[in-house]
Amino acid sequence: MSTLTEINTLLTHIFEQETLIAASMSAPFQEGDSTKSTLRALLLQGEPGYQLTEHRLQQARHHNLSKEKCLHWLREHLSKFKQTFLYTDQADYHLLRGKRGHWTILKKAPTRRSPSATHNREKHYIWQEGTSLPFLVHLGLMNAEGKVYPAKRDKFRQINRFLEMIEDVLPALKDVHPIRIVDFGCGNAYLTFALYHFLKITKNRQIDMIGLDLKKEVIERCQRLAYRLGYQELRFIEGNIANFEPSGPIHLMISLHACDTATDAALAKAISHQARVILCVPCCQHELMHQVKQEALHTLLKQGILKERFSALATDAARAQLLEVCGYQTQVMEFIDLEHTPKNLLIRALRRDSLSPEKRLVAWQAYVRFKQHLHIDPTLERILQGQLPA
């Protein structure tokens, strides 16, 4: 037999450790209350939170709650249900409340894991959970003991996947000291800090790195964190991609989720400065949506959502082909699984000065046939005028 104080202590422990994956409350004492309520972990504007679903008659109401509000809601409503299941990554808890207010807590082995947590156990990542990384602690992905918060596991997986791709291209940068890196549209800079830590601290490489973004408050926050971490070769600059001019060569360009034609500006900048390696995850490709036409594809293009997806794929295909025209060996790869985000394609391009003019001309002719067939005029081609065959 347990007391309400013990229940509150258990809830406090679970929320302090941020181990709650899901919860389910059923069998209400009063008919007017929700017949069932559930919780599931999710990210709210980059912070751990929960989605609450309250089932009442034939309706379901959804609310997003911060960690603090979720804890408050549980403490306020738990006593209204005869039974509650709390699923954490350490244990399952079955809470039973009797009519006289007595509580019983049954603890069992964990039965639920987030998909990314299961994947982490099956795959050897570059960075394993349990090792505290200061920048991830400051960014709120893990605690001081190196435990990744459940709501951040997908981001942790994404970081590791990104670093795997970086490790694959390091041979192309083996003779470069320092490696000059520009992250166009760095945003909150999760991957920017990860790349710096991986190359500078894990790999002991000399680097000179810049994160560029339009948002002044984001740049200021990232720069403060870089100073706090002692990342002396990492600078954050407020500015537009098209207007940015580096003081020296670019060896590695990354652009992750730069919106629409900002991706084209980043690619063009990297090409014009002959970047050795380009890693680009495009985002929000709207440009060709209103251009693409082809009578033979009418059955596909008449459906708005299919036309949108086709246009996005056509945009990336055109970008990849233009990179080949400019002397790059290009590959379009899966970045992270479709279940996590639809923006899952990464364009990887390695500069190959040995590509003959004949092969580049063949690539250009293939591009021209492609764009004429779809009646498109991609931004990247227009920016690169003067660097492409006549």
N, C-alpha and C positions, 0 to 999 in steps of 0.2 A: 504494500500500500504506500502510495506516494502523496506528497502534499503539493499545493499550488506553488509554494516556494521552490520546490525541486523542479517543477515544470518550467518556471521562469528561469531558473539557473541553467537548465538544459538549453532553453531557447537562446539565452545570452551567449552560451558557449558556441552553439552552432553558428550564430550570426557573427560573432567575433572572428571565428575561423573561416567564415564564408564558405562553408562546405555544403549548404543546402542546395540540392539539385531540383527537388520538387516536393510538394506536400498535397495531401488530400484529406478533407474533412467531410464526414458524412453522418447520417442519422441524427438530425437536429432534435433537441428536446421539445421545441415549440413549433407548431405548424406554420407560423408566419415567417419563420427564418428560412434562409436558403436551404434547399434540400441537399445541396452539396457545394463545396467550394474547393478549388484547386489552386496551386501555386506552381510556377515553373520559373527557373532562373533565366535571365536574359540581360543584355546590356542596354542601358538607358543613357544615350548621349555619351557613350564610352565608359560609363560607371556601372558597377554591379547593381542589378535591380531584379524585380520579379513581376510577372504578369499574374494578376489575380482574376480568376473566373468564378463568378457566383451564379449558380444554377437555381432558378426560381420558376416553378411550374414548367412551361415550355420555352422559357427564355434563358439566355446566358448573357451576363453582363461582364465586360472585361475592363480591368483597371490596371494601369502600370504604377508600381510602387517602388520607391527607393528602398534601400536596405533598411534604413531606420523606420520608415513608415510601414514596411512589411512586418517588422518585429512588433511594432505598436499594434498593428491590426491583429496579429496572432494572439497577443496577450489579451486583447479586448474581446475576441470572438471565440477563442478556443473552447471556453466553457459552454458554448451553445451547442456543441456537438458531442455525441456519445463516443465517437472514435475519430482519431486523427493518425495519419501516417506521415512521418517525416523521413524523406529519403535523402541521405547525405552520401558523400563518397567514402565515408568511414564506417557507417552503420545505418541500419533502418531502425526507426523508433515507432512503436505502435503504442499510442496513448489512449487509454480507456477511462472514461469518466462515468461513475455511477450516479444514481439519482440523488444520493445523499452528499454528492460533491467529492467523494473519494476518487483518487486517481491511481491508475496502474500504468507503469512504464515497462514495456517489453522491448528489449534490445536484441536485434538480430544482425547477421552478417549483411553487408550492403548488397543490394540487388540491382541498383541502377547506376549506370555510368553514362556520361555524355559521350556522343560518338567520337569526339576528339580525344577524350580521356582514354577510351578503349584503343584508339589508333596509336596514342602515345606509348602504350604498353607493348604494342606489336612492332613498332618501328624504332630503330635507334636514331634519335635525333642528335644534331650537333650539340645543342644545349639541353641537358636533362633536367627535369624537375628535381628539386632538392639542393641545387647549387644556387646560392643567392647572387643575383646580378644587380648591382646597385642601380643601374638605369631603369631596370624593370620594376624595382621596388619603388623608385620615385615616380614612375609612370603609372603605378597602381596595378600592375599585372601579377605581382607576387608579393608575399610578405617577407620579412627579414630573414626567415628560415629557408627561403627558396621555394615555398609552396605556392603554386599557381592558383589564383582564385578561380572557382568553377566557371564563373561568367566570363573569364578571360582566356579560357583554354583554347578557343578557336583562334584568338589573336596570337597566342603562344605558338600554336601549330603553324600559323601563317608565317611568323618570324622564322621558324626553323626551316620551312619550305623555301623561303626567300634565301636564307643563308646557304642551303644546299645548291641553289642556282649560282650564287656567288662563288662558291667553292669550285663549281664546274668551269667557270670562266677565268679563274686565277692564272692558269697557265698562259693565257694571252697577255697577262700583265706581269709576268715573272721578272722582266728586265727593266721595269719602270720603278724609279725611286726619286721622289715620292709618287704615289698614285694620286693623281688629281681627279677628284670625284665631285660631280654636281648632281644634287637631287632637285629636280624641277617640280615645284608644287608639293613641297615636303609635308604640308599640313601639320598634324600633331607630332610627326617625326618618330613614330614608333620604330619604323624600319631604318630611318636615318641613324638613330642612336644605336640600333642593333648592328648595322653595317660598320659603324665606327668602332664599336667595342670588338666586333669579330676580327676586323682587319688589324687594328692597332694593338689590342691587348691579347686576343687569342692567337692571331697569326704573327704578331710582332712586325708588321709592315709599316713603312713610312707612308703617311697619307697626308693629303691636304684636301679638306672636304668642305663643301658649301651646301647649305639647305636654303632654297629660295621659295618664297611664297608671297602672295599678295596681302595676306592678313597681318597687319601690324602687331596686334595683340598676341597672335600665335607665334610670330617670330620673336617677340620680346620674351615670351614665356620659355620658348625652347633655348634661347641664348642664355637665360638665367640658369637653366638646368645644366647646360654645357659647362658653364663656369663652375657650378656647384660640384659637378662630377670631375672637374679637372681635365676636360676634353679640349686641350689647347689648340688642336689642329682642326676643330670643328667650328665653323662660323655659320650664323644664320643671317640672311639678308632679305629685306623686304623689297620686292620688285616684280616686274612683269617679265615673263620668259622671253618674249620677243625683243625686249630692250636690254636684256642682260648681256654683258660682254665680259667673259672671263679674262683674267690677267695673263693666263698661260694656256697651254693645251688642256683639253679634256680627255682623260684616259677612260673613265667609266662614267656613263650618264645613266641615271635612273629617273624614271618618271612614272609614278604609281598613282593612277586615278586622277590625272590631270583632266579636267572636264572638256569634252568635245574637241574643238580645234586647238586647244592649249596643248594637247598631245602632239599635234602636227608641228606646232612652234618648237616644242622640246626636241622632237626628232630632227627638224631642220637645223636647229642650233648644234646638235651633236654631230650631224653630218658635215656641216660647214667647218667645224673644228676638228674633223677627222677623229672622232672618238673611237677608241679601239673596241670598246664594248658598250652596247646599248641594251638596257633592260627596261621595258615599257609595258605597263598595264593600262590600256586605254579605258576611258570611262565616258558614258553619256554621249555616244556617237549619234548626234541628231542631224548632222550636215547632209548626208546622202538620202535621208528619209524622204525628202521632198524633191530629189533629183532622179532617183533610180526609176527607169522605165524599160520594160521589155515585154512585148506582146506575148511571147512564148511563156513568160512567167506570170501571166495575168492571174491564173488560179491561185498562185502563192501571194502575189503582191496586193490582191484585192482585200486580203485579211490584214487589218491594221497591225495586230501584234506580230504576225509573221513577217510583214513588210519591215517592221521596226527591227526585228532580230536579223533578218536577211541583210538589211542596210548596214547594221553594225558589223556583221561578218564581212560584207563587201568592203567596208571602210578599212578593216584590219588587213584584208587580203591586198588591197591597193597599197597600203603603207608597207607591208612586207615586201611586195614586189618592187616598189620604188627604192627601198633599202638595197635590194640586190642590184638594181641599176646603178646605184651609187657605190658599189664595190663591197657590199656586206654579204656574208653568208647568214641567211635569216631562217629562223625557225619559230613557229607559233606553238606555244606550249600551254598546258594547263597549269595554272598557278595554284589554286585551291579548289576543292570539290564544289560541284554545282549546288550541293545541299546548303552551302554556307553563303554563297553570293553568286548572282548571275555574271558579275564582272570577274570572270575567272580565267581570261586569256592573257598570256604574257608574250610579247614579241621580244625575242632574243636575237641580237645581231652582232656578229663578230666581223671586224674589218679585215678584209683579205686583199692586200695590195697586189697579190699575185693573180687576181682575177683578170683575165685578158679583156681587152676592149671588145673583142668579138662576142664573148659571153655576156658582157654587160649590154651590148647592142641587142642580143637575142632576148635578154630580160626586158629591155625597153619595148621591143616589138610586142612581146607577150602582154605587157602592161597596157599598151595602146589598144590592142584588140579587146582586152578586158573592159576598159573604160568606155570604149565606143559601143560595145555590146550592151552595156547597162546605161548608156547616156549619162555618165557622171563626170563631174569636174572636181576632183578632190583638192582640198586646200593644200596638202603637202606638195603636190605637183606645182601649184602656183608659187608657193614660197621658194621652191628649188629651181625656178626658172634661171637658166644660165649655167646650172650644174648638170643638166640633163641633155641627152642627145637632141639635136634639132629635128 
